[in-house]
Each structure stands twice: as structure tokens, then as C-alpha cells.
Amino acid sequence: MKTIPVLSAGFGEGHNAAARAVVEAFNRLHYGEYQAEFQDLFLNAYGEKKFRGQRELYINTANRWPLLWGVAYHALDRLPVVQAALPFLGPVARQYKDVAYTNVPPLVVSTYPLYSHFHRRLWRHNDVRRPRIITVVTDSISVNRAWHSAFSDWYIAPNQATADIMIRQGVPAAQVRALGFPVSSRLRQAVAKNQGGRPKVLVMLNPGRSDAVALAKAIATLDVELTVTVGKDANFLQEIVRAVDGRARVIGWTDRLPELILESDLVLTKAGGATTHECVAAGVPLIFTQVIPGQEAGNARLVVEGGAGAYGLTPESARKAVEFALKDNGTIWKAWRAAMPALGDPLGADRVAELMIREIQLLGERRSAIR
């Protein structure tokens, strides 16, 4: 079985979630002799311990010093920072060379902006042996130019609004396709909700937030059926259990987030790419409790300006936003829910997989014609 590499980097769960969804969709379609494979070349290059330190530095900077991260994001967008950084990423460059040059697959799919820059360094654009490259953009509205300052055969946008912004930034319209954010096929499954029961609210807490405990406590005062997810930190879990005092179901790390989202009427979370687009795909309105400057600002704007959610950036404002949405028999919430289908659906991964199949077929035809 020949491999189609689907490349990610674990500096944001949106990259990983999109890559895994594409792999699942492509392999579910059982295309011929090819099998898609998820690969994180940063993890492969540096090993788990060193890569974990790099990832924690990124996450801690974004959580603790969001304004500093915003400055860095702006620099990536406006200055040739990526080109200056590439020489310092030799181990990743060597991994990419093995994947895309030594093995020469017909196609490479990237859900992280740097890989197209490595691709450009390895291949002349008109080389008939060159693997085609598809770049899946995992941010909405706030699209950093690092995504498209190198060449890609296709740029996949999560929605038309983002595609339009990329085109205004100078990406040729013929190379941009608004196929949707790739999400797990599990988000298509219908989940029964309690008809006429209390609204089901899911709060996805970020342990890096200083007011995370206060947020859980504030939402637990409402008359809702509350579920709180807290991640892997056992001590943090116990803090939240004490804070909600029996008024919520508290869950540690889980692989059931798609099901939890589908079961919910309303989700409170930070504006990360994966969670935002998973909720959009599931048609579940959002209240954003944290927005890191840069890419997360665009994700939040997609939903709020699209009339499908609101901001609740402090525990008290989050509680008030939930109350506002659910008052008068959920009039506002119903309007948010009605606006969701215009923002996305759960079929993005299948559309990307179908494009991959067409690209493989076309490349095979071109190479046969040259022989």
C-alpha cells in the first residue's frame, strides 16, 4: 500500500483534528493502492520530550501573555519571519525531504502553514515529478499570510468568507476552494436530546486560565444540565469538582468530545480552530470564554458576526450570556441555532478526500502521457 502523507504539527489542536479527519475520510473511501497517513514532522524530528517542551512554550505564551503572542502573530503575517526561521528547522526540513522528495508520493496534504515552504525549497514548480500539494487552512477570517506565502496547488478554506479574504490577500481565486473545515465523521451522527428538559450546556475549560474555576462555578449556578471538561490534570479536575459542588458532570480527558458536542445545546469554550469548527459542523451555538489574539479572533468573529453565538470573556459575562441566550424559552438561542448551517457543515473532510482522489487520478494521467 502506497502512502499519502497528511501532515500536521501539534502546536494547535485544529491542525491535528483536521489532519486526522482527512486521513479518516480518505481511507474510508478506499481509494485504490493508496492509504493516507497522519504524520507530525515536528514530533518526528525532535522526539516526544523536546517537542512537548516546544508545544508547552507555545501554549503558555498564548495563554499567559496573549498580547505578546498577538505581536508575534502579526510579525508572522507582515514580515518574512518564516523564511528567516527555516534555516533553524533543519531536522524538520530533513523529515519533509524524506516524505515528499525521497519517497515522491503523488500528493502531500498539509494542515500546517510551514510545510508548503519546505515543499517550495525541494521542487521546481514545473517539475513533472513534483508531488501536488494541498494546504488545508485551519483558521477562519484571520488568515495569516504564512499559510500562502509559499506555493500550494490548492488552498482549502473552511468557509467562503475565509476564501474571500485569502483572495483579497492575493491568492489566485482559481486555487482557493471553500470545502469546509475537516471534522470527524462522528459529528454527523444524530444524538438524542431531552425534549422539554433543562438545556444541556457544555463548558470546555482551559486549565491555563487563571479564572477557570470561577467560570465553572458561575455557570453551575444556572438552571441547566451542565457538563464540564477539564483535560488531563487530575488536581485541576478535583478543583472543579469542589467548585461545582454536585451541580455538574465533570469529565477529565476524553476522546468523546464529538459526542459531547452533539449532545449539547450550547458550548462555552475558547475560540480554538478545532472546537469552533466542530461546533459549527454540529450546528451547536457557542459562547467564547477566551480569544487569543490572531487566529482565534477570526474563529470567534465567524460565529459571533454570523449571528450564531456571543462572547463571555469573564465568568460573570459568560453566565449572563448563557442567561441571555436561554431566556424567553430560548428565543436568542433558537436564532443562533438557525444561523449555524450558513457557517459550515460536517462534510469538509469528505470533500477534501474527493479532491485528493481527483488529484491522484489527474497526476497519473499526466505522467502516463509523458512516458
C-alpha positions, 0 to 999 in steps of 0.5 A, spaced: 500 500 500 502 506 497 502 512 502 499 519 502 502 523 507 497 528 511 501 532 515 500 536 521 504 539 527 501 539 534 502 546 536 494 547 535 489 542 536 485 544 529 491 542 525 491 535 528 483 534 528 483 536 521 489 532 519 486 526 522 479 527 519 482 527 512 486 521 513 479 518 516 475 520 510 480 518 505 481 511 507 474 510 508 473 511 501 478 506 499 481 509 494 485 504 490 493 502 492 493 508 496 492 509 504 493 516 507 497 517 513 497 522 519 504 524 520 507 530 525 514 532 522 515 536 528 514 530 533 518 526 528 524 530 528 525 532 535 522 526 539 516 526 544 520 530 550 523 536 546 517 537 542 512 537 548 517 542 551 516 546 544 508 545 544 508 547 552 512 554 550 507 555 545 501 554 549 503 558 555 505 564 551 498 564 548 495 563 554 499 567 559 501 573 555 496 573 549 498 580 547 505 578 546 503 572 542 498 577 538 505 581 536 508 575 534 502 573 530 502 579 526 510 579 525 508 572 522 503 575 517 507 582 515 514 580 515 518 574 512 519 571 519 518 564 516 523 564 511 528 567 516 526 561 521 527 555 516 534 555 516 533 553 524 528 547 522 533 543 519 531 536 522 524 538 520 526 540 513 530 533 513 523 529 515 519 533 509 525 531 504 524 524 506 516 524 505 515 528 499 522 528 495 525 521 497 519 517 497 515 522 491 508 520 493 503 523 488 500 528 493 502 531 500 496 534 504 498 539 509 494 542 515 500 546 517 502 553 514 510 551 514 510 545 510 508 548 503 515 552 504 519 546 505 515 543 499 517 550 495 525 549 497 525 541 494 521 542 487 521 546 481 514 548 480 514 545 473 517 539 475 513 533 472 515 529 478 513 534 483 508 531 488 501 536 488 500 539 494 494 541 498 494 546 504 488 545 508 487 552 512 485 551 519 483 558 521 477 562 519 477 570 517 484 571 520 488 568 515 495 569 516 499 570 510 504 564 512 499 559 510 500 562 502 506 565 502 509 559 499 506 555 493 500 550 494 496 547 488 490 548 492 488 552 498 482 549 502 478 554 506 473 552 511 468 557 509 467 562 503 468 568 507 475 565 509 476 564 501 474 571 500 479 574 504 485 569 502 483 572 495 483 579 497 490 577 500 492 575 493 491 568 492 489 566 485 481 565 486 482 559 481 486 555 487 482 557 493 476 552 494 471 553 500 470 545 502 469 546 509 473 545 515 475 537 516 471 534 522 470 527 524 465 523 521 462 522 528 459 529 528 454 527 523 451 522 527 444 524 530 444 524 538 438 524 542 436 530 546 431 531 552 425 534 549 422 539 554 428 538 559 433 543 562 438 545 556 444 541 556 450 546 556 457 544 555 463 548 558 470 546 555 475 549 560 482 551 559 486 549 565 491 555 563 486 560 565 487 563 571 479 564 572 477 557 570 474 555 576 470 561 577 467 560 570 465 553 572 462 555 578 458 561 575 455 557 570 453 551 575 449 556 578 444 556 572 438 552 571 441 547 566 444 540 565 451 542 565 457 538 563 464 540 564 471 538 561 477 539 564 483 535 560 488 531 563 490 534 570 487 530 575 488 536 581 485 541 576 479 536 575 478 535 583 478 543 583 472 543 579 469 538 582 469 542 589 467 548 585 461 545 582 459 542 588 454 536 585 451 541 580 455 538 574 458 532 570 465 533 570 469 529 565 477 529 565 480 527 558 476 524 553 476 522 546 468 523 546 468 530 545 464 529 538 459 526 542 459 531 547 458 536 542 452 533 539 449 532 545 449 539 547 445 545 546 450 550 547 458 550 548 462 555 552 469 554 550 475 558 547 475 560 540 480 554 538 480 552 530 478 545 532 472 546 537 469 552 533 469 548 527 466 542 530 461 546 533 459 549 527 459 542 523 454 540 529 450 546 528 451 547 536 451 555 538 457 557 542 459 562 547 467 564 547 470 564 554 477 566 551 480 569 544 487 569 543 489 574 539 490 572 531 487 566 529 482 565 534 479 572 533 477 570 526 474 563 529 470 567 534 468 573 529 465 567 524 460 565 529 459 571 533 458 576 526 454 570 523 449 571 528 450 564 531 453 565 538 456 571 543 462 572 547 463 571 555 470 573 556 469 573 564 465 568 568 460 573 570 459 575 562 459 568 560 453 566 565 449 572 563 450 570 556 448 563 557 442 567 561 441 571 555 441 566 550 436 561 554 431 566 556 424 567 553 424 559 552 430 560 548 428 565 543 436 568 542 438 561 542 433 558 537 436 564 532 443 562 533 441 555 532 438 557 525 444 561 523 449 555 524 448 551 517 450 558 513 457 557 517 459 550 515 457 543 515 460 536 517 462 534 510 469 538 509 473 532 510 469 528 505 470 533 500 477 534 501 478 526 500 474 527 493 479 532 491 485 528 493 482 522 489 481 527 483 488 529 484 491 522 484 487 520 478 489 527 474 497 526 476 497 519 473 494 521 467 499 526 466 505 522 467 502 516 463 502 521 457 509 523 458 512 516 458 
